Amino acid sequence: MINLTIDGVKISVEEGTTILEAARLLGKDIPTLCHDERLKPHGACRICVVEVEGAKSLLASCSTPVQEGMVVHTESKSVIEARKTVLELLISNHPLDCLTCEKAGDCKLQDYCYRYDIKEDKYGGEKIKYELDDSNEFYICDQNKCILCGKCVRVCNELQCTGAIGFAKRGFYTHIAVPFDRKLYESDCVSCGNCVAVCPVGALTVKKRDKYRAWEVKKVRTTCSYCGVGCQMYL
Ligand code: FES
């Protein structure tokens, strides 16, 4: 067992446990955007950073295994500053249309901006304008709202093993794409819905028969009836 201290509380956990997992055992609410316990740690969004005494920089808690004697601070001044910067950078290339966004009330970016008091785009730089892809029968893909957490790509490849989507281009122009720049309906997508279920923002949303807000309904475990395999999801 590995002994460490998180926010002044001592805890022993099994070797290989990440700081995030250990902190959650103590009921700590470390924010995450790209983390999913079913997938390999990705370490892309950096919203989960924590301060570890003696470390040269803040560490991503979702991908850092605990070490004997670690002293971790999950909400120190430098941690909060770093998370605010991550959020400011994310919204600098994100529409601020929360008033009418289908994901309002069920959006992690919105939740964390509220938690860390981020109200506006302080950089005012260039924003990329992507065309909406509503070619799939069941969901809409709005790349303008994508934060590149990669969860949709990873569930499609690692869990569903369909490989319908991946990343294209680099840097500022990185986006989620179907190989050979095709539309979603031309891809190998089997409409399992896993990508939509894990999207933390409004980039992938279900096509609805009726208009409703997130808090007016509740998510249920359901079986996809598309192909008869019986994939399970929460929608
Ligand atoms: Fe840890 Fe994204 S949740 S880097």
Residues whose N, C-alpha, C, O or C-beta is under 5 A from the ligand:
A	BS01	FES	P31 T32 L33 C34 H35 G43 A44 C45 R46 I47 C48 A60 C62
